[in-house]
Amino acid sequence: MKKRLYLALMILPLLCARCVPVVEDVFDSSAAERVTAKQRELRALLASAENGWLVDYYPDKQAARGGYAMHVRFHADGVADVVCERETFLPAGEVATSEYDILSDQSVVLSFNTYNKVMHFFSEPSASDVDGWAGDYEFILRESTSDKIEMVGKKWGRRLVMRRCDPAFDFQAYIDDVLATADLLSAFGMFAFQSNGEVLFTATVVDRTFDVSYQEINGTDTVEVTAKIPYIITDKGVRFYEPFTRTDKGVTIENFEWNNTDEKYVCVDPGKSVEGVIYFPADYELKYAEIPGKWILEYRNPNALQADTVEITQKKKNATYTLSCPKIFMFPFELTFVASKGTISLLTQALGFYEPTEHNIRATAYYYTPSTGGGNYYQDIGTRGLRGVWNHDEGGTRKITLVNNGTTTAPVGTYFGLTLRTFDKAGTYVGTFTANPGGYRFTELVLTKIDD
């Protein structure tokens, strides 16, 4: 009996082995060999574009700033020439040359592996943010054709798209067209995107993004939907970071051209009839062209109310102004036009260099509490400060009152304004700028337009 059991146990594995199906290797090479082949293919593809690639580059962890156009020419010897439409560590349009490589890291990776003054600008940390712009310089290959390559940033995961440039493409001319398009678009802060007369969504311009809102019917409920659409400015209009879909309407859109005659976006995606028209909400204030001219500036400095004539002139069209009055300010101020609201802002900013003391002068956001005589100032440039509130020309007089822009909290009864401060070359605060003709502290600012 034991012998028969032993023989059965010996035969059983042989019988089971005959039941196991034979699996053929569907690949002719190993995984490592396939990745190596992909590396060779990508290297050859990149270098095959003799006039380089037009690149849609999006920094930021959520692409919240929008994107920028780059041009990259890859040489077969592992050298890349990189140009960007915006100022980086180099002026816009200036070429930065560095090395690149195609690596294997569980996939195929394009790496700008030596320092590039354009590409690495977006990943360089700053004193206030260790991530800087949160841009990538290494990109994982997702898919490619002879004319288009799609990748994602290795660290932050932002989508990168490269399009082959034809031999006649001139990136310097393209930059000029992009900047001209950006200048045209900067005059408008809100749009209503509509299809056949029906509004799909309204969009507020913030940097190079559309902050979108619309109402969606969900059964018996109406749901308020918000979204952010990052985009890149092209030589003719804008291209979204990725296609945007209004699901309940079955509409997907991505590419728009700007019609400057009718001042509207026109969707150029095949079979789509969508337009983005300028939208002014009920609380919209003034247009860019309505600000320049002479104004009476009333202000408190330090406790007495004073007034004098100032002049506001165009600095960058549809974007900034210069406010000047030598009787009050030794240095002119920059005002920013907030296109989404139709108003101005006066933010903490660097004003200039004062030679007698070799100090840099800065206008800093400031609040003052009369009841206690105390106050505080904020030296972070470009964030804290004042925003304008228009009086809607009540009584036939145009006034703009400059109030707290919401980035600073202070006790009730506080005066908000600006104070002039001096800083040494290392950026260390030295003291107030008492040499300024109008003093160093300005609160309760009101602008009243003078008829030209």
Buried (B, 14 or more C-beta within 10 A) or exposed (E): EEEEEEEEEEEEEEEEEEEEEEEEEEEEEEEEEEBBEBBEBBBEBBBEBEBBBBBBBBBBBEBBBBBBBBBBBBBEEBEBBBBBBBEBBBEBBBBBBBBBBBBEEEEBBBBBBBEBBBBBBBBBEEEEEEBBBBBBBBBBBBEBEEEEBBBBBBBBEBBBBBBBBEEEBEBEEBBBBBBEBBEBBBBBBBBBBBBEEEEBBBBBBBEBBBBBEBEBEEEEEEEEBEBBBBBBBBBBBBBBBBEBEBEBEEBEBBBBBBBEEEEBBBBBBEEBEBBBBBBEEEEBBBBBEEBBEBBBBBBBBEEEEEEBEBBBEBBEBBBBBBBBBEEBBBBBBBBBBBBBBBBBBBBBBBBEEBEEBEBBBBBBBBBBBEEEEEBBBBBEBEEBBBBBBBBEEEEEEBBBBBBBBEBBEBEEEBBBBBBBBBBEEEEEEEEBBEBBEBBBBBBBBBBBBEEE
